[in-house]
Amino acid sequence: MLTDFRNPKWIICTLVICFLKVYHVSNAQNMSDLAMRARINLYDRWNFDSCEYYFEKIIGEKNTPAFAYSDYGWYLMLLDRFDEGLEYIRTAAEMAPSDVQLVTWYAWALLWAGEVTGAKEWINKALVLNPDNGEALHVASRIFLADGEFDDAIKYAEMTASRDKNWRGIEPLALARAGRTGDALHTMNSMIADQTAFDCWFFVETYATLGETDKALQNLQKAFDQKFPFMPWLDLSPGLDALHALEQYKVILEKINLPR
């Protein structure tokens, strides 16, 4: 029996199906656009009121991309909701298990939570996905540092530096924490000519490790001026406790205008 394309019921059903397909695509695109706006306001503009506005529209809704859940988790950490934020970052990694960045970020968040074993498990997953990913290699170095495995930390730091300029600053940090002060200073000096906002951040951590708080604060100001994207998490970042009581540190933290 041939389909009667002139049948009103067939025409209506076809139109409904077409509408639903278009709506699904349009809705998914809209969610992705809103998620990107939240991301830009979180990492680039530090406009946290706008972040909250966009997150309220997308979290828990159909077609919300995985990265939005990770970003929301990091946002919650700024609100002192660390454990809840960690769960959202995990959700994102589980939603998109082939996304190297989301898997890496969950490993990094676990490291912040002091869960070194879990962090190792997840960073291994990231490196299986892409063994040359600079961000993942840098997090692996951080994990080895936290576990006191300095030789492995330096090895992964060197691998990072050879693959991704953004994360190369992990090398002097690893050297400093391994007690190789001269090598750390020499490596930092080699970066000064083309120093980036990312380098400034690593220099903050390295100089804080070496007890040179004045130089740490100088680089913290540079990182702030250059809008280093992870500046909002300054007060949560491990290893910077020695700076917290210093006035310049407090001034910079206040200028970020963190959510209350």
C-alpha positions in Angstrom: 0.0 0.0 0.0 1.4 3.3 -1.1 1.5 6.3 1.3 -1.0 9.0 0.3 1.1 12.1 0.6 -2.0 14.3 0.2 -3.5 12.8 3.4 -3.9 15.6 5.9 -2.9 13.3 8.8 0.4 12.4 7.1 1.1 16.0 6.4 0.5 17.1 10.0 2.7 14.2 11.4 5.5 15.2 9.0 5.3 18.8 10.0 5.3 17.9 13.7 8.4 15.7 13.3 10.2 18.4 11.3 9.3 20.9 14.0 10.6 18.7 16.8 13.9 18.1 15.0 14.4 21.8 14.4 13.5 22.6 18.0 15.9 20.0 19.3 18.8 21.4 17.2 17.8 25.0 18.1 17.5 24.2 21.8 20.9 22.5 21.9 22.5 25.4 20.1 20.9 27.8 22.5 22.1 25.9 25.5 25.7 25.8 24.1 25.5 29.6 23.5 24.4 30.3 27.0 27.0 28.0 28.4 29.7 29.9 26.5 28.5 33.2 27.8 28.7 31.8 31.4 32.2 30.6 30.7 33.4 33.9 29.2 32.0 35.8 32.2 33.6 33.3 34.6 37.2 33.1 33.3 37.6 36.2 31.1 35.4 38.9 32.5 35.1 37.8 36.2 31.5 39.1 36.0 30.0 36.7 38.6 26.5 38.2 38.5 26.3 37.3 34.8 27.7 33.8 35.5 24.9 33.2 38.0 22.3 34.4 35.6 23.4 32.1 32.8 24.0 29.1 35.1 20.5 29.4 36.4 19.2 29.0 32.8 21.2 26.0 31.9 22.2 23.8 34.8 19.9 20.8 35.0 18.2 21.5 31.6 18.2 19.2 28.6 21.0 19.7 26.1 23.3 21.6 28.5 26.9 20.7 27.4 29.1 18.9 29.8 31.6 21.7 30.1 28.9 23.9 31.6 28.7 21.5 34.6 32.4 21.7 35.1 32.4 25.5 35.0 29.5 25.6 37.4 31.4 23.4 39.8 34.4 25.7 39.8 31.9 28.6 40.3 30.4 26.9 43.3 33.9 26.6 44.8 34.1 30.4 44.8 30.9 30.4 46.9 32.6 28.1 49.5 30.5 25.2 48.3 33.6 23.1 47.5 32.2 19.6 47.9 29.2 20.4 45.8 31.4 22.0 43.2 33.6 18.9 43.1 30.5 16.7 42.3 29.6 18.9 39.4 33.1 18.8 38.0 32.9 15.0 38.3 29.6 15.0 36.5 31.1 16.8 33.6 34.0 14.4 33.3 31.6 11.4 33.4 29.3 13.1 30.8 32.2 13.6 28.4 34.8 10.9 29.2 36.6 11.5 25.9 37.1 15.3 26.7 40.7 15.6 27.9 40.2 19.0 29.5 37.2 18.0 31.5 38.8 14.8 32.7 42.0 16.7 33.5 40.1 19.3 35.5 38.4 16.7 37.6 41.8 15.2 38.4 43.0 18.7 39.3 40.0 19.3 41.5 40.6 16.0 43.3 44.2 17.1 44.0 42.9 20.3 45.6 40.6 18.2 47.7 43.6 16.2 48.9 42.5 13.0 47.1 45.8 12.2 45.5 44.9 8.6 44.6 41.8 9.6 42.8 43.6 12.4 41.1 46.2 9.9 39.8 43.5 7.6 38.5 41.8 10.4 36.5 44.9 12.1 35.2 46.0 8.7 33.8 42.6 8.6 32.0 43.4 12.0 30.5 46.9 11.0 29.4 45.5 7.8 27.7 43.2 10.1 25.7 46.1 12.4 24.8 49.6 11.7 26.1 50.9 15.0 24.7 48.3 17.3 26.2 50.2 20.0 28.0 47.5 20.8 30.6 47.2 17.1 31.6 50.9 16.7 31.8 51.2 19.7 34.0 48.5 18.4 36.4 50.3 15.0 36.5 53.5 16.9 37.6 51.5 18.7 40.3 50.1 15.3 41.5 53.6 13.8 41.7 54.7 16.9 43.7 51.9 16.5 46.1 53.0 12.8 46.6 56.7 13.8 47.1 57.7 12.0 43.9 60.0 14.8 42.7 61.9 12.9 40.0 58.6 12.0 38.2 57.3 15.5 38.9 60.3 17.1 37.1 60.0 14.6 34.3 56.4 15.5 33.6 57.2 19.2 34.0 59.9 18.9 31.4 57.5 17.1 29.1 54.9 19.8 29.6 57.4 22.6 28.8 58.3 20.9 25.5 54.7 20.6 24.4 52.7 23.6 25.5 54.0 27.1 26.3 51.0 27.9 28.4 51.9 25.4 31.0 55.7 25.5 30.8 55.9 27.4 34.2 55.3 24.1 36.0 59.0 23.3 35.3 60.6 25.9 37.7 57.9 25.2 40.2 58.7 21.5 40.2 62.4 22.3 40.5 61.8 24.6 43.4 59.7 22.2 45.3 62.4 19.5 44.7 64.9 21.8 46.4 66.8 22.7 43.2 66.6 26.4 43.7 69.4 27.4 41.3 67.8 25.4 38.4 64.4 26.9 39.2 65.7 30.5 39.0 67.7 29.8 35.9 64.6 28.3 34.2 62.4 31.3 35.2 65.1 33.7 33.8 64.9 31.9 30.5 61.2 32.7 30.3 61.2 36.4 31.2 61.8 37.7 27.6 58.4 36.3 26.5 56.6 35.9 29.8 52.9 35.3 29.7 50.1 35.6 32.2 50.4 31.8 32.7 54.1 32.2 33.5 53.4 35.0 36.0 51.0 32.6 37.9 53.6 29.9 38.0 56.2 32.4 39.1 53.9 33.4 42.0 53.8 29.8 43.1 57.6 29.2 42.6 58.7 32.4 44.5 56.2 31.6 47.3 57.8 28.1 47.5 61.3 29.8 47.7 60.1 32.2 50.4 60.6 35.3 48.2 57.2 36.9 48.9 58.0 40.3 47.3 58.7 38.7 43.9 55.7 36.5 44.3 53.5 39.5 44.8 55.1 41.3 41.9 54.1 38.4 39.6 50.7 38.2 41.2 50.1 41.8 40.2 51.2 41.0 36.6 48.9 38.0 36.5 46.1 40.1 37.6 46.9 42.9 35.1 47.0 40.4 32.3 43.7 38.8 33.4 45.0 35.3 34.1 41.8 33.2 33.8 42.2 31.3 37.0 42.8 34.4 39.2 39.4 34.1 40.9 40.6 30.8 42.5 43.6 32.6 44.0 42.5 32.1 47.6 41.8 28.4 47.1 45.1 27.6 45.3 47.3 25.3 47.4 50.8 26.6 48.3 50.1 30.3 48.6 49.2 30.4 52.3 52.3 32.6 53.1 50.8 35.4 51.0 47.4 35.5 52.5 48.1 37.9 55.3 50.0 40.4 53.1 48.3 43.6 52.3 49.0 43.6 48.6 47.6 40.1 48.3 44.4 41.3 50.0 44.1 44.3 47.7 44.4 42.1 44.6 41.9 39.6 45.9 39.4 42.4 46.6 39.8 43.8 43.1 38.7 40.4 41.7 35.3 41.2 43.2 34.5 37.6 44.1 30.9 36.5 44.5 29.6 36.7 48.1 
